[in-house]
Amino acid sequence: MELKGKKAVVFGGTSGIGLATTRQLAAAGATVVAISRDPSKAGEPPAGVTFKGCDVRDGDAVAALLDECAPYDILISAATGGSRAAGPFLEMDMQGYKNSFDKLWGYANVVRFGARHLPENGAITLVSGTPARKCKPGQIALSSVGSAVEAMVRALAVEIAPRRINVVSPGFIDTPMVAAQGAERVEMYKKMTAGHLIKRPGTADEVAQAILFTVTNDFVTGTTVDVDGGWLLS
Ligand SMILES: NC(=O)c1ccc[n+]([C@@H]2O[C@H](COP(=O)([O-])OP(=O)(O)OC[C@H]3O[C@@H](n4cnc5c(N)ncnc54)[C@H](OP(=O)(O)O)[C@@H]3O)[C@@H](O)[C@H]2O)c1
């Protein structure tokens, strides 16, 4: 797919991986609608980009916004959805574990109400995470949700063809999702990536490059692209 002159809708497009994707799409000549609950946190949108407010968990609001944005060629969601539970499963608050699936329900809304507006050569990309297939202790919620996202995408690819849908699976990525700052942040990433083949967190731009690959390569569907610094092999 040639990006110049295309229109993209990016949920979670106002921060981190989604914002980097929004910027790269706009730089390649696409017009982009970037959506999150509170886009005002991101300041002024880059050239070619419009910010809109919407919570992916609200199906009616997602459907109405996508109807308003249509027609478009590219649909992406990197929205985290809600809170994420961490820690050992046997001690985990069950409601916290259930709430972690808000990411999946958000993605489900985006695809359910968004795929119908895509042309036959349109493309969808969602974001999972390495714990879907290789888990560190305390990551059971991330693993369960990420695995569900990847399974959902494989099943959807079969149903919505020839429209395409893929997943990009990031390892540890340096984005505003992580609250720690300064020396604490540096130390945390050092510890988390010490056993990896590439001993640093990835950047949002490195993940966005993979998202653009899944959008622009017309022969790629139903697959998961890993951008994880070798975490899966370490
Ligand atoms: N960073 C990592 O290490 C990492 C690793 C693996 C996977 N991932 C996945 O990558 C994706 C992007 O993460 P990120 O690191 O880029 O996070 P981020 O910087 O926190 O960005 C998340 C974006 O999602 C939006 N969002 C969150 N909940 C939403 C909701 N309910 N409705 C609409 N928008 C919502 C946020 O904006 P508002 O707050 O304004 O809504 C923001 O624009 C997520 O799916 C995350 O699970 C990240």
The ligand as an SDF file (V2000), in Angstrom:
LIG
                    3D

 48 52  0  0  0  0  0  0  0  0999 V2000
    5.6290    0.4030   26.2260 N   0  0  0  0  0  0  0  0  0  0  0  0
    5.8660   -0.9200   26.3170 C   0  0  0  0  0  0  0  0  0  0  0  0
    6.8670   -1.3750   26.9030 O   0  0  0  0  0  0  0  0  0  0  0  0
    4.8930   -1.8950   25.6810 C   0  0  0  0  0  0  0  0  0  0  0  0
    5.2850   -3.2450   25.6050 C   0  0  0  0  0  0  0  0  0  0  0  0
    4.4390   -4.1620   25.0350 C   0  0  0  0  0  0  0  0  0  0  0  0
    3.2150   -3.7610   24.5590 C   0  0  0  0  0  0  0  0  0  0  0  0
    2.8340   -2.4490   24.6560 N   0  0  0  0  0  0  0  0  0  0  0  0
    1.5200   -2.0930   24.1370 C   0  0  0  0  0  0  0  0  0  0  0  0
    1.6630   -1.0760   23.1740 O   0  0  0  0  0  0  0  0  0  0  0  0
    0.4820   -0.2700   23.1420 C   0  0  0  0  0  0  0  0  0  0  0  0
    0.8780    1.1960   23.2690 C   0  0  0  0  0  0  0  0  0  0  0  0
    1.5720    1.3760   24.4880 O   0  0  0  0  0  0  0  0  0  0  0  0
    2.4660    2.6630   24.7840 P   0  0  0  0  0  0  0  0  0  0  0  0
    3.6460    2.1840   25.5270 O   0  0  0  0  0  0  0  0  0  0  0  0
    2.6250    3.4590   23.5480 O   0  0  0  0  0  0  0  0  0  0  0  0
    1.5090    3.4040   25.8470 O   0  0  0  0  0  0  0  0  0  0  0  0
    1.1950    4.9640   26.0840 P   0  0  0  0  0  0  0  0  0  0  0  0
    2.3500    5.8270   25.7360 O   0  0  0  0  0  0  0  0  0  0  0  0
    0.6570    5.0170   27.4780 O   0  0  0  0  0  0  0  0  0  0  0  0
    0.0140    5.2650   25.0430 O   0  0  0  0  0  0  0  0  0  0  0  0
   -1.2450    4.6670   25.1980 C   0  0  0  0  0  0  0  0  0  0  0  0
   -2.2310    5.4230   24.3590 C   0  0  0  0  0  0  0  0  0  0  0  0
   -3.5220    4.7890   24.4810 O   0  0  0  0  0  0  0  0  0  0  0  0
   -4.4940    5.7850   24.8260 C   0  0  0  0  0  0  0  0  0  0  0  0
   -5.5220    5.0920   25.5770 N   0  0  0  0  0  0  0  0  0  0  0  0
   -5.3650    4.3650   26.7150 C   0  0  0  0  0  0  0  0  0  0  0  0
   -6.5580    3.8780   27.1160 N   0  0  0  0  0  0  0  0  0  0  0  0
   -7.4860    4.3100   26.2150 C   0  0  0  0  0  0  0  0  0  0  0  0
   -8.8780    4.1540   26.1030 C   0  0  0  0  0  0  0  0  0  0  0  0
   -9.5870    3.4570   27.0050 N   0  0  0  0  0  0  0  0  0  0  0  0
   -9.5300    4.7170   25.0420 N   0  0  0  0  0  0  0  0  0  0  0  0
   -8.8200    5.4380   24.1110 C   0  0  0  0  0  0  0  0  0  0  0  0
   -7.4820    5.6120   24.1710 N   0  0  0  0  0  0  0  0  0  0  0  0
   -6.8310    5.0740   25.2220 C   0  0  0  0  0  0  0  0  0  0  0  0
   -3.7000    6.8250   25.6270 C   0  0  0  0  0  0  0  0  0  0  0  0
   -4.2740    8.1200   25.6650 O   0  0  0  0  0  0  0  0  0  0  0  0
   -5.3240    8.6180   26.8020 P   0  0  0  0  0  0  0  0  0  0  0  0
   -4.6870    8.3850   28.1300 O   0  0  0  0  0  0  0  0  0  0  0  0
   -5.5480   10.0740   26.4480 O   0  0  0  0  0  0  0  0  0  0  0  0
   -6.5640    7.8010   26.5910 O   0  0  0  0  0  0  0  0  0  0  0  0
   -2.4230    6.8740   24.7780 C   0  0  0  0  0  0  0  0  0  0  0  0
   -2.6390    7.6610   23.6180 O   0  0  0  0  0  0  0  0  0  0  0  0
   -0.4060   -0.7700   24.2860 C   0  0  0  0  0  0  0  0  0  0  0  0
   -1.3520   -1.6690   23.7610 O   0  0  0  0  0  0  0  0  0  0  0  0
    0.5770   -1.5160   25.1830 C   0  0  0  0  0  0  0  0  0  0  0  0
   -0.0400   -2.5370   25.9330 O   0  0  0  0  0  0  0  0  0  0  0  0
    3.6600   -1.5010   25.2000 C   0  0  0  0  0  0  0  0  0  0  0  0
  1  2  1  0
  2  3  2  0
  2  4  1  0
  4  5  1  0
  4 48  2  0
  5  6  2  0
  6  7  1  0
  7  8  2  0
  8  9  1  0
  8 48  1  0
  9 10  1  0
  9 46  1  0
 10 11  1  0
 11 12  1  0
 11 44  1  0
 12 13  1  0
 13 14  1  0
 14 15  2  0
 14 16  1  0
 14 17  1  0
 17 18  1  0
 18 19  2  0
 18 20  1  0
 18 21  1  0
 21 22  1  0
 22 23  1  0
 23 24  1  0
 23 42  1  0
 24 25  1  0
 25 26  1  0
 25 36  1  0
 26 27  1  0
 26 35  1  0
 27 28  2  0
 28 29  1  0
 29 30  1  0
 29 35  2  0
 30 31  1  0
 30 32  2  0
 32 33  1  0
 33 34  2  0
 34 35  1  0
 36 37  1  0
 36 42  1  0
 37 38  1  0
 38 39  2  0
 38 40  1  0
 38 41  1  0
 42 43  1  0
 44 45  1  0
 44 46  1  0
 46 47  1  0
M  CHG  2   8   1  16  -1
M  END
$$$$
